[in-house]
Amino acid sequence: MSESADVGIIQVRDVDPTTLAVLRERARSLGQSLSGYLRDLMDADAATETNAEVIARIARDREPVELTMDDILAARDEGRR
């Protein structure tokens, strides 16, 4: 975890008791506190791009491909010969 002055505190209310028990057990099995385990989960989630983020990045960073329907059909038919 990077050190930052912008570290925040998150409080989650109304967590299902079964969910809480599972998370506590998973943290314990890894030798972590519940807080540390949840922080690692959030860090991993934040570091993983969503599908929408990947699509937006590709759209932003790539040149568009100009194809007509005729181009697509010709390429398809060429593979059948």
Distance bins in CASP14 RR format, pairs under 12 A and 6 or more apart:
PFRMAT RR
TARGET T0000
AUTHOR 0000-0000-0000
RMODE 2
METHOD distances of the structure
MODEL  1
1 7 0 0 0 0 1 0 0 0 0 0 0
1 8 0 0 0 0 0 1 0 0 0 0 0
1 35 0 0 0 0 0 1 0 0 0 0 0
1 36 0 0 0 0 1 0 0 0 0 0 0
1 39 1 0 0 1 0 0 0 0 0 0 0
1 40 0 0 0 0 1 0 0 0 0 0 0
1 42 0 0 0 0 0 1 0 0 0 0 0
1 43 1 0 0 1 0 0 0 0 0 0 0
1 44 0 0 0 0 0 1 0 0 0 0 0
1 46 0 0 0 0 0 1 0 0 0 0 0
1 47 0 0 0 0 0 1 0 0 0 0 0
2 43 0 0 0 0 1 0 0 0 0 0 0
2 46 0 0 0 0 0 1 0 0 0 0 0
2 47 0 0 0 0 0 1 0 0 0 0 0
7 39 0 0 0 0 0 1 0 0 0 0 0
8 39 0 0 0 0 0 1 0 0 0 0 0
8 42 0 0 0 0 0 1 0 0 0 0 0
9 35 0 0 0 0 0 1 0 0 0 0 0
9 38 0 0 0 0 0 1 0 0 0 0 0
9 39 0 0 0 0 0 1 0 0 0 0 0
10 35 0 0 0 0 1 0 0 0 0 0 0
10 36 0 0 0 0 0 1 0 0 0 0 0
10 38 0 0 0 0 1 0 0 0 0 0 0
10 39 0 0 0 0 1 0 0 0 0 0 0
10 41 0 0 0 0 0 1 0 0 0 0 0
10 42 1 0 0 1 0 0 0 0 0 0 0
11 35 0 0 0 0 0 1 0 0 0 0 0
11 38 0 0 0 0 0 1 0 0 0 0 0
12 19 0 0 0 0 0 1 0 0 0 0 0
12 20 0 0 0 0 1 0 0 0 0 0 0
12 23 0 0 0 0 0 1 0 0 0 0 0
12 34 0 0 0 0 0 1 0 0 0 0 0
12 35 0 0 0 0 0 1 0 0 0 0 0
12 38 0 0 0 0 1 0 0 0 0 0 0
12 41 0 0 0 0 0 1 0 0 0 0 0
12 42 0 0 0 0 0 1 0 0 0 0 0
13 20 0 0 0 0 0 1 0 0 0 0 0
14 20 0 0 0 0 0 1 0 0 0 0 0
15 21 0 0 0 0 1 0 0 0 0 0 0
15 22 0 0 0 0 0 1 0 0 0 0 0
15 23 0 0 0 0 1 0 0 0 0 0 0
15 24 0 0 0 0 0 1 0 0 0 0 0
15 34 0 0 0 0 0 1 0 0 0 0 0
15 38 0 0 0 0 0 1 0 0 0 0 0
16 22 0 0 0 0 1 0 0 0 0 0 0
16 23 0 0 0 0 0 1 0 0 0 0 0
17 23 0 0 0 0 0 1 0 0 0 0 0
17 24 0 0 0 0 0 1 0 0 0 0 0
18 24 0 0 0 0 0 1 0 0 0 0 0
18 25 0 0 0 0 0 1 0 0 0 0 0
19 25 0 0 0 0 0 1 0 0 0 0 0
19 26 0 0 0 0 0 1 0 0 0 0 0
19 34 0 0 0 0 0 1 0 0 0 0 0
19 38 0 0 0 0 0 1 0 0 0 0 0
20 26 0 0 0 0 0 1 0 0 0 0 0
20 27 0 0 0 0 0 1 0 0 0 0 0
20 34 0 0 0 0 1 0 0 0 0 0 0
20 37 0 0 0 0 0 1 0 0 0 0 0
20 38 0 0 0 0 0 1 0 0 0 0 0
21 27 0 0 0 0 0 1 0 0 0 0 0
21 28 0 0 0 0 0 1 0 0 0 0 0
21 34 0 0 0 0 0 1 0 0 0 0 0
22 28 0 0 0 0 0 1 0 0 0 0 0
22 29 0 0 0 0 0 1 0 0 0 0 0
22 34 0 0 0 0 0 1 0 0 0 0 0
22 37 0 0 0 0 0 1 0 0 0 0 0
23 29 0 0 0 0 0 1 0 0 0 0 0
23 30 0 0 0 0 0 1 0 0 0 0 0
23 32 0 0 0 0 0 1 0 0 0 0 0
23 33 0 0 0 0 0 1 0 0 0 0 0
23 34 1 0 0 1 0 0 0 0 0 0 0
23 35 0 0 0 0 0 1 0 0 0 0 0
23 36 0 0 0 0 0 1 0 0 0 0 0
23 37 1 0 0 1 0 0 0 0 0 0 0
23 38 1 0 0 1 0 0 0 0 0 0 0
23 40 0 0 0 0 0 1 0 0 0 0 0
23 41 0 0 0 0 1 0 0 0 0 0 0
24 30 0 0 0 0 0 1 0 0 0 0 0
24 31 0 0 0 0 0 1 0 0 0 0 0
24 32 0 0 0 0 0 1 0 0 0 0 0
24 33 0 0 0 0 1 0 0 0 0 0 0
24 34 1 0 1 0 0 0 0 0 0 0 0
24 35 0 0 0 0 0 1 0 0 0 0 0
24 36 0 0 0 0 0 1 0 0 0 0 0
24 37 0 0 0 0 1 0 0 0 0 0 0
24 38 0 0 0 0 0 1 0 0 0 0 0
25 31 0 0 0 0 0 1 0 0 0 0 0
25 32 0 0 0 0 0 1 0 0 0 0 0
25 34 0 0 0 0 1 0 0 0 0 0 0
25 37 0 0 0 0 0 1 0 0 0 0 0
26 32 0 0 0 0 1 0 0 0 0 0 0
26 33 0 0 0 0 0 1 0 0 0 0 0
26 34 0 0 0 0 1 0 0 0 0 0 0
26 36 0 0 0 0 0 1 0 0 0 0 0
26 37 1 0 0 1 0 0 0 0 0 0 0
26 38 0 0 0 0 1 0 0 0 0 0 0
26 40 0 0 0 0 0 1 0 0 0 0 0
26 41 0 0 0 0 1 0 0 0 0 0 0
27 33 1 0 0 1 0 0 0 0 0 0 0
27 34 1 0 1 0 0 0 0 0 0 0 0
27 35 0 0 0 0 1 0 0 0 0 0 0
27 36 1 0 0 1 0 0 0 0 0 0 0
27 37 1 1 0 0 0 0 0 0 0 0 0
27 38 1 0 0 1 0 0 0 0 0 0 0
27 39 0 0 0 0 0 1 0 0 0 0 0
27 40 0 0 0 0 1 0 0 0 0 0 0
27 41 0 0 0 0 1 0 0 0 0 0 0
28 34 0 0 0 0 1 0 0 0 0 0 0
28 36 0 0 0 0 0 1 0 0 0 0 0
28 37 0 0 0 0 1 0 0 0 0 0 0
29 37 0 0 0 0 1 0 0 0 0 0 0
30 36 0 0 0 0 1 0 0 0 0 0 0
30 37 1 0 0 1 0 0 0 0 0 0 0
30 38 0 0 0 0 0 1 0 0 0 0 0
30 40 0 0 0 0 1 0 0 0 0 0 0
30 41 0 0 0 0 0 1 0 0 0 0 0
31 37 0 0 0 0 1 0 0 0 0 0 0
31 40 0 0 0 0 0 1 0 0 0 0 0
32 38 0 0 0 0 1 0 0 0 0 0 0
32 39 0 0 0 0 1 0 0 0 0 0 0
32 40 1 0 0 1 0 0 0 0 0 0 0
32 41 0 0 0 0 0 1 0 0 0 0 0
33 39 0 0 0 0 1 0 0 0 0 0 0
33 40 0 0 0 0 0 1 0 0 0 0 0
34 40 0 0 0 0 0 1 0 0 0 0 0
34 41 0 0 0 0 0 1 0 0 0 0 0
35 41 0 0 0 0 0 1 0 0 0 0 0
35 42 0 0 0 0 0 1 0 0 0 0 0
36 42 0 0 0 0 1 0 0 0 0 0 0
36 43 0 0 0 0 1 0 0 0 0 0 0
36 44 0 0 0 0 0 1 0 0 0 0 0
37 43 0 0 0 0 0 1 0 0 0 0 0
37 44 0 0 0 0 0 1 0 0 0 0 0
38 44 0 0 0 0 0 1 0 0 0 0 0
38 45 0 0 0 0 0 1 0 0 0 0 0
39 45 0 0 0 0 0 1 0 0 0 0 0
39 46 0 0 0 0 0 1 0 0 0 0 0
40 46 0 0 0 0 0 1 0 0 0 0 0
40 47 0 0 0 0 0 1 0 0 0 0 0
41 47 0 0 0 0 0 1 0 0 0 0 0
41 48 0 0 0 0 0 1 0 0 0 0 0
42 48 0 0 0 0 0 1 0 0 0 0 0
46 53 0 0 0 0 0 1 0 0 0 0 0
47 53 0 0 0 0 0 1 0 0 0 0 0
48 54 0 0 0 0 1 0 0 0 0 0 0
49 55 0 0 0 0 1 0 0 0 0 0 0
49 56 0 0 0 0 1 0 0 0 0 0 0
49 57 1 0 0 1 0 0 0 0 0 0 0
49 58 0 0 0 0 0 1 0 0 0 0 0
50 56 0 0 0 0 1 0 0 0 0 0 0
50 57 0 0 0 0 0 1 0 0 0 0 0
51 57 0 0 0 0 0 1 0 0 0 0 0
51 58 0 0 0 0 0 1 0 0 0 0 0
52 58 0 0 0 0 0 1 0 0 0 0 0
52 59 0 0 0 0 0 1 0 0 0 0 0
53 59 0 0 0 0 0 1 0 0 0 0 0
53 60 0 0 0 0 0 1 0 0 0 0 0
54 60 0 0 0 0 0 1 0 0 0 0 0
54 61 0 0 0 0 0 1 0 0 0 0 0
54 62 0 0 0 0 0 1 0 0 0 0 0
55 61 0 0 0 0 0 1 0 0 0 0 0
55 62 0 0 0 0 0 1 0 0 0 0 0
56 62 0 0 0 0 0 1 0 0 0 0 0
58 64 0 0 0 0 0 1 0 0 0 0 0
58 65 0 0 0 0 0 1 0 0 0 0 0
59 65 0 0 0 0 0 1 0 0 0 0 0
65 71 0 0 0 0 1 0 0 0 0 0 0
65 72 0 0 0 0 0 1 0 0 0 0 0
66 72 0 0 0 0 0 1 0 0 0 0 0
67 73 0 0 0 0 0 1 0 0 0 0 0
67 74 0 0 0 0 0 1 0 0 0 0 0
67 75 0 0 0 0 1 0 0 0 0 0 0
67 76 0 0 0 0 0 1 0 0 0 0 0
68 74 0 0 0 0 1 0 0 0 0 0 0
68 75 0 0 0 0 0 1 0 0 0 0 0
69 75 0 0 0 0 0 1 0 0 0 0 0
69 76 0 0 0 0 0 1 0 0 0 0 0
70 76 0 0 0 0 0 1 0 0 0 0 0
70 77 0 0 0 0 0 1 0 0 0 0 0
71 77 0 0 0 0 0 1 0 0 0 0 0
71 78 0 0 0 0 0 1 0 0 0 0 0
72 78 0 0 0 0 0 1 0 0 0 0 0
73 79 0 0 0 0 0 1 0 0 0 0 0
73 80 0 0 0 0 0 1 0 0 0 0 0
74 80 0 0 0 0 0 1 0 0 0 0 0
74 81 0 0 0 0 0 1 0 0 0 0 0
75 81 0 0 0 0 0 1 0 0 0 0 0
END
